[in-house]
Amino acid sequence: WVEEPSYFFRLSAWQEPLLEWYRSNPDCIGPDARRNEVMRFVEGGLHDLSVSRTSFSWGVPVPDDPDHIIYVWLDALTNYLTAVGYPDTGHAEYRQFWPADVHMVGKDIVRFHAVYWPAFLMAAGLEPPKRVFAHGWWTNEGQKISKSLGNVIEPHTLVETYGLDQVRYFLLREVPFGKDGDFSHRAMVHRMNDELANDLGNLAQRVLSMVHKNCANAIPEPGALTDDDRAMLDQAHGLLDRVRPLMEEQGFHDSLEAVWTVVRAANGYVDRQAPWVLRKEDTARMNTVLYVLAEVIRHLALILQPVMPESCGRMLDQLAVSAEDRDFSRFGPDHALTPGTPIPKPKGIFPRYVEEEA
């Protein structure tokens, strides 16, 4: 036990306002397991919270009482506000960014961010953040990551081994965000080879190679669309509406699965339409099929840019999509590729990972 003089925040007075906030804003804490955990804690009763120390001198002194140092969590949490200009509530960044859309925190500190922090803000007459989301922890090959085990994952080593975009994709794709996940070399290689190289990379490479080789190095002129063509395009056009709600609730894993349903559908469309056969039998139809596929690839590259910006940028380069035509406002048929636009010779974007020999 340690005794020292301290200032206290009257947290007990904010128990009911906090519970009312949770109930009236069911999405204010995510995922649901963390929301339930926080509500149970608050329902169990809140005690007043020490917010100053006197046993050391480093830190931010309490105004008008410099013998007291502000407790580090109160000090740290206020950085969310001061970083956007507070206490100048007229500051442009404060007006734009507060209340914050999402505070992304580790699951071990959710209580500080979903109980103490909203209570501090309410007491100050300020709006709490719209949502606090607690992410999980990673293990390494099934083991807890720790210095004593010597199994810390070094991010730069991952990037050097697998590639930056590949690592980004794996981390968002492998497990539902908010739960604990396990990193393994085998799982990483599976995602790289099966999904990036085989599914998406092979789709882009074989389609754009056929366009470059058989359509005078330019986006082909489409003819009349069949029901199969329209269904394929509709899936691509609808991606943004499917993915955006999932991203807004931090459903990164689900949003990428939604994208991959279109990737798999596009590969199925290629196999059904067989443009390599149409090249010999019906070149006009081949042009239509390749145009549809190029449009699908454009949409896939647009929607995946936040996850794999470099790779998707190169994919859009190979479609000759200009820099100003790469945001989400370019979804849909109104901004479709222009037939006759020259395209460069395509190069593979997602190489297969091959184990080095010992």
Secondary structure, 3 states (H helix, E strand, C coil): CCCCCCCEECHHHHHHHHHHHHHHCCCCEECHHHHHHHHHHHHCCCCCEECEECCCCCCCEECCEEEEEECHHHHHHCHHHHCCCCCCCCCHHHHHHCCCCCEEEEHHHHHHHHHHHHHHHHHCCCCCCCCEEEECCEEECCEECCCCCCCCCCHHHHHHHHCHHHHHHHHHHCCCCCCCEEECHHHHHHHHHHHHHHHHHHHHHHHHHHHHHHCCCECCCCCCCCHHHHHHHHHHHCHHHHHHHHHHCCCHHHHHHHHHHHHHHHHHHHHHHCHHHHHHHCHHHHHHHHHHHHHHHHHHHHHHCCCCHHHHHHHHHHCCCCHHHCCHHHCCHHHCCCCCCECCCCCCCCCCCCCCCC
